[in-house]
């Protein structure tokens, strides 16, 4: 069996058993669930300021619409990687890759250590959009150039961050946070970049000190678990600098959509005989200590959804979680294998389903392909979603939503 078809076997055996082999692997086109409604088309302003009426469609996020066969998802393949240094500078290499170090079974990692005096925090007001991925594309054009340049410049239907796709996967089950995704078509490929919502900006501006410190805890946990190379040990006495990052770039296909996306990777296993990336990568997480069955159930129903989505997309096989007490001390480590998470949640009442997540993402991408018709980086289609609502969109010409930089457009046009 080739690695492409084995991906679903390994990750969703139960889903596969419930549906026929044929319906999984045939190249189905899923029709988005479209409803017509009147919205306005906008140029420089929000739609409400526009005088032009246009007929638009929306996409439903009701989960029951997506309870069907698991769509084809090819084994993700790493096509490259890049690093961001302590000043957020781009390097087309793996200098920031770190190595997982097996901890003791009952550690006592103090996640508060260094928060006040050894913490360099990335400026969240700086919106980088897709810039780092675009730099990687320009540095690696030969690897990803399209075989048919008359149709598209690079061999992908969509280019985006893994985090944006994670938001799409979890949308049918999300009941608190909406999102705004900007999309434009350029040389045949659709680029998708996130726009900060007003609610998210308010949350960021009004974050409590406790919340800020708990965000630090996740990075501190990584410092306890990761070494700089295969021969060294972790150094929890160093500075935590959240500007630094190592990112993988993967290609895969979801049904009819060829995807290329990048996501940050926490670490890889030290074993030199480990499988090639992304199968050697590990995602690190922290969570509150579990003391009751209700808390375990909540972990399964809410946290595991995000952990699964984030790791399943790039083909990262495991999440290692540090469970911490109220004071921020890690008291237990647990490993979650992504391929077994759908089994783990089966017993939970009214729980999330991987097939719903993937089918919604597939339909959203089909919807975007249909909507984003003009091949022009200065025309941005803004997709908006709020919990309990349909996905809607507006069109913006030469607006503040443009996100493909001139240097990228010029370079790809020249190619």
N, C-alpha and C positions, 0 to 999 in steps of 0.2 A: 504494500500500500504506500502511495507516495505521501510526503509530509503534508501536502496541502489537504488532502482528504482526511488524513489522520487527526488533524487539529480538532475538528468537531468530535471525533470519536473519543479523544482523550478528555476533552473539556465538558462535553455534554452527553455522555452515554445514555443517560436516562431519557433526555429529550429525544435523542435519536431513536430509542426503542419505542417511544410513543408515536413516532411518525414514521412513515415509510421512507426507505432509503432514497427512493426515486424523487420524492418531493423535496428532500434536502438538497440534492445535488443538481437537479435540473435548474437551468438558469432562468428562474421565474422573474417576471417583472411584476413587482408589487405596485398596485395602483394606489396612490395616496387617497385618503378619504377627504374629498374636497367639498367645501360648501361655498356657494357664491354669496358674496355680500358686497355692498358698496363701501369702498374706502376711497380716500383721495390720493392722487399722485402728487408728490411734493418735489420741488427743486431744491432751493437753498434752505427752505424753512421746513418746520414740522408740517404734517399733512393738513392740520386745522387751518393753516394760513393760506392754503392753496385754493385757487378758483377752478381748478380742473377736476372734474369727477371722472374716475376710471373704475372699471369693473374688475374687482379683485377676487381672489379665492383665499380660503384659510385651510389650515391643516388641524384636524382634531388630535388631541393627545389622550383620548379616552382609552384606558388600557385594554378593555375587552376587544377593541378593534384589532389589536395586535397579537392576540392569543392564537397564533397559527404556527405552522412549521418553522423551525429555526432556519433563517436564511443562510445561504452559502457564505462562509467567512474563511478566506484562505489563511494558511499559516503565515503570520507576519514575518517578513525577511528584513534584517537590518541592512540598509544600503549605505549607512555612514553614521558618523557621530560628530559631536563638537563639544567644546568646553567654553565656559565663561569664567573669567578669573575674578580675583577679589575686587576689581574695579569694573566688572561687568563687560570686559573686552572679549571679543569673539576669537576663538582659535579653532582651526579646522583639524582638531586632533583629540586625543583622549587623556590629556594631562590631568583633568579633574576626576577621572574615574577612581573610585575607591573600592576597597576589598572587604568583604564581610568577614568578621571574626566571631566565631562561635562563643557566646557568653556562657557563664555558669547557669545552671538551671534556676537558681534562686538568687539573682543579682540584687544589689541594692544601689542602683544608679540614682544619684541625686540630680534630677533634671533642672533644679533651680540654680545649680552651681554655674557661676560665670555670667548670669543674666545682667547683673549690674555693672560688671567691669570688663567682661571679655566677649562682647557682643557687638558685631557690626551689622546693621540692619539695612537691607535693600530699600531704596526709596520707592515706595509703592505708588507715589504720584506720577512717576515716569512710566508712561504707557509705551511698551516696546512693540506692541502689535505683533506682526509676523517677522520683524526685521532679522532676528537671528536665524530663523529657518531660511529666509531669502538669501542671507549671506552664505549659508551652507550650500544652497542651490547653485549660486554663482561660482562658488569654489569647486563644485563637483558636477559641472554641466555635462561633461562627457559621460558620466554614469547614468544620467537620467534623461538624456535628450530623447525626444520622441522619434519613433521609427517612421512616423508619417507627419513631417513638419507642416504639411499643408493644413492638417486638422488642428494640431496643438504643438506648442514649443517643447513642453516637457511631458513625459509619459505618465500623466496622472490626471484624473478627472477633478480631484479635490486636493488642495494643500491646506493644512491647518495644524493647530496644536492638539495633542492628545487630550488635554484638559477640556477643550471645547467639545470634542466628541463624547467625553465622559459625561458632560452636562446633558447632552442629547440622550444618551443611554438611560440616564436616571430620570429624565423628564416625566414619563408617565406616572412615577411614584413620588415626585417632588411636590410638597404642598406649602413650602415657605418662600423659596427664592425663585424669582423669575430670571430671565436672561434677555440680552440683546446680542444678536450675531450679525455682523456686517459681512456681506458677500459681494464679490465682483468677479466678472469673467475677463480673463486676459489671455490672449493667444490660445483659447480653447479650454483652459483650466480655470476652475472656480476656486478662488481663495476665500477662506472664511476666517475672520478675526473677531474677537470679542470686543464689545463696547461696554464700559462699566455702567450699570444701571444707577439711577438716582438713589435707590434704596441701598445698593451696595456702597456707594460713595458715602452716604450718611452713616452707615454702619462702620465704615473705615474711620471716618472723622470722629465718631463718638465711642470708639473702642475703649473698654475699661482697662485699667492697668493689669487686672487679673487675666483678662482675655489675651492681652499682649504677651504676658509672661507664659501663658499656656501655649501660645503659638511658638514661642522660643523652645519649649520643652521638646517638641517634635524634632527640631534641628539638633538639640543637645543629645537626644537619644541616638541619632545617627553618629554623633561624635564618639559615643561610647562603643558603638558597634562596628565602626569602620576604620580600616588602616589605609595609609597612603600607598602601600605596595604589598606584595605577597610576603615579604620578609619581616615587616614591622608590625607593631601592635598599635591599637587605637591610642590616641593621646587626648584624654578628656581635659587636660590642663590647658589646651590651646584655645585660640579665639574661634568663636562661632561666627562665620561671615556668610550671610545668606545671599550675597551677590554671586558666590561661586556655584557653579552647576556643571554637571555632565549630562548631555542629552543624546539620546539615540534618535536616529531617523529611520523609520520603517516604511516599507511598502506592503500593501495587502489589497484584498478586494472584498467588498461586501456586496453580494449579489452582482448587480451590473456596474458598481461604482469602484473605480480604481482609486485607492487612497494613498496619499503620502503624508505622513504626519510625524511630528517630533514630540518627545516627552522627556522630562527629567528622569534620570535613573539614580537611585540611591547608592547602589553598590553591585558588585558581582561576586560570585563565589571565587575562592582563591585557587581551587583545583585547576591545574593547567589542562587536565583531561576533560574538563567540563564541556558540555555542548556549546556550540557557537552562540553568540548573542542573537536574539534577545533571551534565549532559553537559559542562560547562565546568570541573568540578572535577578536581583531581589529587591522588593519594595519594603521599606520599613515604616511602621506606624506605631503610634501610642494610643492608648485608650484607658478609660477608667477601670480600676480593678473590678472584677465580677464577683459579687458575693451572694447573689440570689438568682434563682431560675428566671425571674422577670428581667433582670439585667442581661443575662445570657440571651434571652429571647430578643431583647431590644438590639443587642449587638448584631444578631442574625438578620433582623428585619430592616435595620437602618444603616449601620456602619458597613456591614459586609456588602451591601449593594454598591456603595461607592468604591470600596476596596476591590471588589470583583471587576467592576466596569473599568477602573483605572488600569488594572493589570492585564485583564483579558485582551483589551484592545491592542497593545503592543506585543502580546505574547510573553509577558513576564510570568513565570510559573508559580512563584510563591510570595506571600506576604509574611514577614516576621513582625509580630506585634509585641510591644512592651506594655504590660498592664501596670498602671501606677496608682498609688494611693492618693488621698486628698492633698497630701503635702508635696506631691510631685516626685515621689521615690518609686522607681520601677521595682516591683517585687516578683514579677513572673514574666516569662517569655513564652510565647506560643506561635507555632508556625501554621499558616493556613495555605493549603495547596489550592490554587485557583480551580483546578479540574474537579475538586471535591466539594466546592462551595455549594453547587446546586443540590447536591445530596444532603448537605448539612442543613439547608433551610427547608427541605421538603416537609418536615413535620410542623413547621410554623403556620399558624392560622393566617389565611389571607395574605401570604407573603409575596414578595416580588418574584418575578420570573425572568430569567435571562432571555428567553425567546421574545418576550414583550419588549425588552430593552433594545434588542438588536433589530426587531422588525420596525419599531418606531424610528430608530436611527436611519434605517434603510429608506423608509417612506419619506422622512424629512429630506434626505439627500435627493431623492427623486423629485420632490416638491421644489427644492432649490434649483435643480437642473432645469425644470420646466419654467420657473419664474425668472431666473437670471439669464435673460436672453441676449442682452446687448454686450458685445465683446469690447469692453471699454473700461479701463481701470478708474476713470473719473466718474463712472456711474455705479453707485453703491446701492444695493438692495438691503434694507435693514429689516431683519426678521426679529419679531418681538413675541415673547411669551410670558404670561403671568399664570400662576397656579389656578386651576379650574377654568381656564380659558383655552381657546384655540390659538394656534400660531398664526399671526398676521404679519403683513410686511408693508413697507413703504419704499418709494424709490427717491434717491437723492442724487442730483447732478452737481459736480464741482462743489461738494459740501465739506463740512468738517469731518465727515465720516470716511473720506478717502483715506486709504491706508497703505496702498502699494507705493513705495517711495520712487521718486524719479530715477534714482541710480539703478534700481532694479528693472524698471520698465525699459530704460535705455539699453541696458546690458542684454536683456532677453530679446528685445527688438533687433539689436545688432546681430544676435546669434541666428 
